[in-house]
Amino acid sequence: MEMRQLELQLINCIKSNIEQSGDEIPDISGDTVIQDGIPGFDSLRAIEVLIELETELGCELPPEKILTNKPQEQNTIQDMAKAILNIVNQE
C-alpha cells in the first residue's frame, strides 16, 4: 500500500466518523494537525477511526503505536498514516 493511498483512506475514515456523529466536517489534509485541526477529535474518536481502519486493512492497529512520535498536539494526519503504514508493512 502506498502512503498517499493510506493517507486518503485515513482522511475518509475520519470524515465518515465525524459525519456519523452529526458534526460539521472540516477541511482535512495530510498536513492537518489532528488535535487542533479537527474539532472534537478526541481519544474515543481516534479509537473509532482505528477500528474502522482495522476492518478495512485487515490488521490490528494498536493505538499506542499510532501517535507516539511527537507530543499529541503536534501529530498530523501524515504522521498517523506513516505509523499505520509501518504496522501494515510488518504484517
Steps between C-alpha positions, in 0.01 A plus 500: 500500500624848417524781751268735311235230462510426874489871582185542290344191657572642846351837407188328365462297823531816709246684285261205516530490878436873531202477264349213702519711814312783328786747532613731222781349293804731483749512214754228572832444323819313579637810670201537732607489864259250650436666836472859372367452147220254569252634756379232738770250404573334831628162615159335454469626143859385432414147619184494286701604193767239570236227536353596163846497343579161657195360326594655166868404519454159661762553770520610862594865561605541863422861600819527706704452182317757289552838670823468697767680294413856603303671773131433432426862411755489214394180320374541145297271277827418319664397828208273581503350148877433520458315829212294357699424184790370713262264677336386174839432341605286797193276470 
